[in-house]
Amino acid sequence: GSYVTQGSLRFDYQGGVGIVRGRRRTTIESSGFLVPNYHSKEFETIGIPVRVSIKYVPFNFMSIGFDMIVNVNPEKTFAAPMATLNFGRIIKNRDY
């Protein structure tokens, strides 16, 4: 991954390759009282996770921002947006 800082904004991205494991529903086994029961199949495949973010950095120890995480794989590609609040050493040397 890498990042670019412009003023109080930081843009960063990360990517890689990883193993994705899960359970996929197949057919309905029986209809329960409120929730149907399903047959399921376990799977394991290779995925490509990617994270991109934009952050506002008002102080060198805090940022607030938005992240988007996506995992592209043959079984089930998924995405998750997140609001973030980070504390710690965000920017090393910052002139105010």
NORHU-V431847 format. One record per helix or strand. SS is the DSSP state (a for helix, b for strand). FROM is the first residue (numbers start at 1). TO is the last residue. Records with the same first field share a line. If there is no record, write none. Layout:
SS=FROM-TO  FROM-TO
This chain:
b=2-6  9-15  18-31  36-59  62-73  78-87
